[in-house]
């Protein structure tokens, strides 16, 4: 699936080998780590899809003029991430079709420091669920690849229950965006909301994600995606 490669999921120690910044334990990036998720998509036509995603950590390696931690998805996508006093951020990605890692034009933050309610940042996203009912290709992400999404640390100390266990002391991050689309002949053009909730927990990383992309129109279809940790080590 196309799922939230928004999910450059993350970290463990600084690249220079000194003490990790506060919050680095929310993103274990060490070699040999793995995370398995159940991804459930509930569409507005009342159908439900399930998929399993596995991410693995491959440690630190040379990249450009420095080093970065590589995280790989079993869908064939690699992400390179760094962590420092400013936060955890992606610096490059690579699909199986790319000969070399593709650098991000600017650091793409997954979590910004300081870890306090109200810390905010922006990163690009796309419409992962919204589809046109009568056009090909139907997926909105093909025509709207870079939609700015505003993220904010919404809460600290959350408790989250998942199939992998119950986690405490978690950070909840909220993302909001919109994309203007032609909804139908009656409504015309409409700002369609996109929202994400993500929970990051100490020593584990991302344990749950909820993505909502409602359409409620005759020309478009949307839905809700839930990504839940089922196993990790």
C-alpha positions as CSV (number, residue, x, y, z in Angstrom):
1,X,0.0,0.0,0.0
2,X,0.9,3.6,-0.3
3,X,0.8,4.1,3.5
4,X,2.2,7.1,5.1
5,X,5.7,7.0,4.1
6,X,5.0,9.9,6.2
7,X,6.4,7.2,8.3
8,X,10.0,7.7,8.4
9,X,9.9,6.1,11.8
10,X,12.9,6.7,13.9
11,X,16.0,7.1,16.3
12,X,18.4,6.2,19.2
13,X,21.7,8.0,19.5
14,X,23.3,11.1,18.0
15,X,25.5,10.6,14.9
16,X,28.5,12.0,16.6
17,X,28.4,9.5,19.5
18,X,27.8,12.0,22.3
19,X,24.8,11.9,24.6
20,X,21.5,11.7,22.7
21,X,19.2,14.8,23.0
22,X,16.2,14.7,25.2
23,X,13.4,12.7,23.4
24,X,15.8,10.6,21.2
25,X,14.5,7.5,22.9
26,X,11.1,8.1,21.3
27,X,12.7,7.0,18.0
28,X,14.8,3.9,18.2
29,X,16.9,3.7,15.0
30,X,19.5,1.1,16.1
31,X,20.5,-1.7,13.9
32,X,18.6,-5.0,14.3
33,X,15.4,-3.3,15.5
34,X,12.0,-4.1,13.9
35,X,8.4,-2.9,14.1
36,X,5.3,-4.7,12.7
37,X,2.1,-2.9,12.1
38,X,-1.4,-3.8,11.2
39,X,-2.8,-1.2,8.8
40,X,-6.6,-1.0,8.6
41,X,-8.3,1.2,6.0
42,X,-12.0,1.9,6.4
43,X,-13.5,3.3,3.2
44,X,-16.6,5.4,3.0
45,X,-18.3,2.7,1.0
46,X,-18.2,0.5,4.1
47,X,-15.4,-1.8,2.9
48,X,-12.3,-2.5,5.0
49,X,-8.8,-3.5,4.0
50,X,-6.0,-4.9,6.2
51,X,-2.3,-5.0,5.4
52,X,0.8,-5.7,7.4
53,X,3.8,-3.5,7.4
54,X,7.3,-4.2,8.7
55,X,10.0,-1.7,9.3
56,X,13.6,-2.6,10.1
57,X,16.5,-0.6,11.4
58,X,19.9,-0.9,9.7
59,X,22.1,1.4,11.8
60,X,24.2,4.3,10.8
61,X,26.0,4.6,7.4
62,X,27.7,7.2,5.3
63,X,25.4,9.5,3.4
64,X,26.5,12.6,1.5
65,X,28.8,14.6,3.7
66,X,27.9,12.9,6.9
67,X,26.2,9.8,8.3
68,X,22.5,8.9,8.8
69,X,20.4,6.0,10.2
70,X,18.7,3.9,7.6
71,X,15.2,2.5,8.1
72,X,13.7,0.1,5.6
73,X,10.1,-0.8,4.9
74,X,9.2,-4.2,3.5
75,X,7.4,-2.3,0.7
76,X,10.9,-1.6,-0.7
77,X,11.5,1.9,0.5
78,X,14.5,3.1,2.5
79,X,14.6,6.2,4.6
80,X,17.7,8.0,6.0
81,X,17.2,9.9,9.3
82,X,19.3,12.1,11.6
83,X,18.7,13.2,15.1
84,X,20.2,16.2,16.9
85,X,19.2,19.0,19.3
86,X,16.6,20.3,16.8
87,X,14.7,17.0,16.5
88,X,14.4,13.9,14.4
89,X,14.3,14.4,10.6
90,X,14.5,12.6,7.3
91,X,17.3,13.6,4.9
92,X,16.8,11.1,2.0
93,X,14.7,8.3,0.7
94,X,15.1,5.6,-2.0
95,X,12.6,3.2,-3.7
96,X,13.7,0.0,-5.5
97,X,13.4,2.0,-8.7
98,X,16.1,4.6,-7.6
99,X,19.7,3.9,-8.3
100,X,20.8,6.2,-5.4
101,X,19.2,7.8,-2.3
102,X,17.2,10.9,-3.2
103,X,18.0,13.8,-0.9
104,X,15.2,15.8,0.6
105,X,15.3,19.4,-0.5
106,X,15.2,20.4,3.2
107,X,15.2,18.3,6.4
108,X,11.8,16.7,6.8
109,X,11.0,16.6,10.5
110,X,9.2,13.7,12.0
111,X,9.4,15.1,15.5
112,X,10.6,18.6,16.5
113,X,12.3,19.5,19.7
114,X,11.8,20.8,22.4
115,X,9.4,18.1,23.5
116,X,6.7,20.3,24.9
117,X,3.1,21.0,24.1
118,X,2.8,23.6,21.3
119,X,6.1,22.8,19.5
120,X,5.1,23.1,15.8
121,X,6.6,22.4,12.4
122,X,5.5,21.9,8.8
123,X,6.2,19.0,6.4
124,X,4.8,18.0,3.0
125,X,2.2,15.2,2.8
126,X,-0.2,14.0,0.1
127,X,-3.7,12.6,0.0
128,X,-3.2,8.9,0.8
129,X,-6.8,7.9,0.8
130,X,-8.9,10.4,-1.3
131,X,-9.8,9.1,-4.7
132,X,-11.9,10.3,-7.6
133,X,-14.8,8.0,-8.5
134,X,-14.8,8.6,-12.3
135,X,-11.2,9.3,-13.3
136,X,-8.0,7.4,-14.0
137,X,-5.8,7.2,-12.1
138,X,-8.3,7.7,-9.3
139,X,-5.8,8.5,-6.5
140,X,-5.5,12.2,-5.7
141,X,-1.9,11.7,-4.6
142,X,-0.9,11.4,-8.3
143,X,-1.9,15.0,-9.0
144,X,-1.2,16.5,-5.5
145,X,2.2,15.2,-4.5
146,X,3.2,17.9,-2.0
147,X,0.5,19.3,0.3
148,X,1.8,21.3,3.3
149,X,0.8,19.8,6.6
150,X,1.1,21.7,10.0
151,X,2.2,19.5,12.9
152,X,2.1,20.3,16.6
153,X,2.9,18.4,19.8
154,X,-0.6,18.1,21.3
155,X,0.1,16.2,24.5
156,X,2.8,14.6,26.6
157,X,2.4,11.6,28.9
158,X,-0.3,9.8,26.9
159,X,-1.2,6.2,27.6
160,X,-1.8,4.1,24.5
161,X,-3.2,0.5,24.3
162,X,-2.2,-1.5,21.2
163,X,-2.0,-5.2,20.3
164,X,1.7,-5.0,21.1
165,X,1.0,-3.9,24.7
166,X,0.1,-0.7,26.6
167,X,2.6,2.1,26.5
168,X,2.9,5.1,28.8
169,X,4.6,8.5,28.7
170,X,3.9,8.9,25.0
171,X,3.9,12.0,22.9
172,X,0.9,12.7,20.8
173,X,1.4,14.7,17.5
174,X,-1.4,16.2,15.5
175,X,-1.1,17.1,11.8
176,X,-3.7,19.1,9.8
177,X,-3.9,20.1,6.2
178,X,-6.4,20.6,3.3
179,X,-6.5,20.1,-0.4
180,X,-8.9,22.0,-2.7
181,X,-10.8,19.5,-5.0
182,X,-13.9,19.5,-7.1
183,X,-16.4,17.8,-4.9
184,X,-19.4,17.7,-7.1
185,X,-21.5,20.0,-9.4
186,X,-23.6,21.2,-6.4
187,X,-20.9,22.0,-4.0
188,X,-18.2,22.8,-6.6
189,X,-14.6,23.3,-5.3
190,X,-14.1,22.5,-1.7
191,X,-11.2,22.4,0.8
192,X,-11.0,18.7,1.8
193,X,-9.5,18.2,5.3
194,X,-6.6,15.8,5.9
195,X,-5.7,15.0,9.5
196,X,-3.2,12.7,11.3
197,X,-2.7,11.7,14.9
198,X,0.5,9.9,15.8
199,X,1.7,8.5,19.2
200,X,5.4,8.0,19.9
201,X,6.5,6.2,23.1
202,X,9.8,5.9,24.9
203,X,12.0,3.1,23.8
204,X,9.6,1.9,21.1
205,X,8.8,4.7,18.7
206,X,5.6,5.0,16.7
207,X,2.9,2.8,18.3
208,X,-0.2,4.1,16.6
209,X,-1.3,6.4,13.8
210,X,-4.7,7.5,12.7
211,X,-5.2,9.2,9.3
212,X,-8.6,10.8,8.3
213,X,-9.4,11.9,4.8
214,X,-13.2,12.3,4.6
215,X,-14.8,13.1,1.2
216,X,-18.6,13.0,1.7
217,X,-19.1,13.9,-2.0
218,X,-20.5,12.2,-5.1
219,X,-17.3,12.7,-7.1
220,X,-14.8,11.6,-4.4
221,X,-14.2,8.8,-2.0
222,X,-12.3,8.9,1.3
223,X,-11.8,7.0,4.4
224,X,-9.8,6.4,7.7
225,X,-6.6,4.6,8.1
226,X,-5.4,3.2,11.4
227,X,-1.8,1.9,11.8
228,X,-1.3,-0.1,15.1
229,X,1.8,-1.7,16.4
230,X,1.4,-5.5,16.8
231,X,5.0,-6.6,17.4
232,X,8.5,-5.0,18.0
233,X,11.9,-5.8,19.2
